[in-house]
Amino acid sequence: MRVTIAMPSTGLFYAPGLAEPVVLELSALPPEEAARIQALVHDAKFLDRAAAPEALTRPMPDARQFTVTVEQADRSRTLHLAEPIADPALKALVGCLVEQVRALREKKRQ
C-alpha cells in the first residue's frame, strides 16, 4: 500500500516545504506503523468512499487542507479534506499521516 499526503493549504501562512506531497510506502515503514496505517485506512473505508466528500468537512478560513491518496493493488482513491474533519475515522487517519510526515522530516534533519 502507498499513501500520499499533501497540504495544499497549510493554515494561517503558506509553507512550501509543508505543502509538498509526501509518499509513504508502507512496506518501508516499521511493521507496527504500517499495520496502524492499514487499519486506519480500513476503518475509514477510504477506498470505498466517494471521491468528493465535501459533506464530510466544513472548511474554515485559513484551515489546513489535505489531499490524501491511497493506492492498494489495482485500487486508488484521492480525497480532498479540510479541517475540521468531521468524520472521526478520517480525522484519525489524517492525524496519523501527519505524525508520520513529521517523523520523516525530523529524521531527515538529523
C-alpha positions as CSV (number, residue, x, y, z in Angstrom):
1,M,0.0,0.0,0.0
2,R,1.2,3.5,-0.8
3,V,-0.2,6.6,0.8
4,T,0.4,10.1,-0.4
5,I,-0.4,13.2,1.7
6,A,-0.1,16.8,0.7
7,M,-1.3,20.0,2.3
8,P,-2.3,22.5,-0.4
9,S,-3.2,24.9,2.3
10,T,-1.0,24.8,5.4
11,G,-3.2,27.1,7.6
12,L,-2.6,30.7,8.5
13,F,0.6,31.0,6.4
14,Y,1.8,29.2,3.3
15,A,4.8,27.0,3.9
16,P,6.0,25.5,0.6
17,G,8.0,22.7,2.4
18,L,4.9,21.6,4.3
19,A,2.8,21.7,1.2
20,E,4.9,19.3,-0.8
21,P,3.4,15.8,-1.2
22,V,5.0,13.0,0.9
23,V,4.7,9.4,-0.2
24,L,4.6,6.8,2.4
25,E,5.4,3.3,1.2
26,L,4.0,1.1,3.9
27,S,6.5,-1.7,3.1
28,A,9.3,0.7,4.1
29,L,7.8,1.6,7.4
30,P,8.2,-0.4,10.7
31,P,5.7,-3.2,10.7
32,E,3.7,-1.8,13.6
33,E,3.4,1.6,11.9
34,A,2.4,0.1,8.6
35,A,-0.3,-2.0,10.4
36,R,-1.6,1.0,12.2
37,I,-2.0,3.0,8.9
38,Q,-3.6,0.0,7.1
39,A,-6.1,-0.4,10.0
40,L,-6.9,3.3,9.9
41,V,-7.4,3.2,6.1
42,H,-9.7,0.2,6.6
43,D,-11.6,1.8,9.5
44,A,-12.2,4.9,7.4
45,K,-13.4,2.8,4.4
46,F,-11.1,5.1,2.5
47,L,-11.0,3.1,-0.8
48,D,-14.8,2.8,-0.8
49,R,-15.6,6.5,-0.3
50,A,-16.9,8.8,-2.9
51,A,-14.2,10.8,-4.5
52,A,-15.5,14.2,-3.2
53,P,-16.6,14.0,0.5
54,E,-17.4,17.8,0.7
55,A,-20.4,16.9,3.0
56,L,-17.9,15.4,5.5
57,T,-15.9,18.6,6.1
58,R,-16.8,22.3,6.8
59,P,-13.7,24.3,5.9
60,M,-12.9,27.3,7.9
61,P,-10.9,30.3,6.7
62,D,-7.2,29.6,6.9
63,A,-7.8,26.0,7.8
64,R,-5.3,23.3,6.8
65,Q,-6.4,21.3,3.7
66,F,-5.2,17.8,2.9
67,T,-5.1,15.8,-0.2
68,V,-4.7,12.1,0.6
69,T,-4.3,9.3,-2.0
70,V,-4.3,5.7,-1.1
71,E,-3.1,3.1,-3.7
72,Q,-3.5,-0.6,-3.0
73,A,-3.1,-3.2,-5.6
74,D,-5.3,-2.1,-8.5
75,R,-7.4,0.4,-6.5
76,S,-6.8,4.0,-5.8
77,R,-8.7,6.9,-4.2
78,T,-7.9,10.5,-3.6
79,L,-9.8,12.6,-1.1
80,H,-9.6,16.4,-0.5
81,L,-10.3,17.3,3.1
82,A,-10.2,20.4,5.2
83,E,-10.1,21.0,8.9
84,P,-12.2,20.5,10.9
85,I,-12.6,16.9,9.6
86,A,-16.0,15.8,10.9
87,D,-15.6,12.0,10.3
88,P,-13.7,10.5,13.3
89,A,-12.2,7.7,11.2
90,L,-10.9,10.1,8.5
91,K,-9.7,12.5,11.3
92,A,-7.7,9.7,12.9
93,L,-6.2,8.6,9.6
94,V,-5.1,12.2,8.7
95,G,-3.7,12.7,12.2
96,C,-1.6,9.5,11.9
97,L,-0.3,10.5,8.5
98,V,0.6,14.0,9.7
99,E,2.6,12.3,12.6
100,Q,4.4,10.1,10.1
101,V,5.3,13.0,7.9
102,R,6.6,15.0,10.9
103,A,8.7,12.0,12.0
104,L,10.1,11.6,8.4
105,R,11.0,15.3,8.2
106,E,12.6,15.2,11.6
107,K,14.7,12.2,10.7
108,K,15.9,13.9,7.5
109,R,17.1,16.9,9.6
110,Q,19.3,14.8,11.8
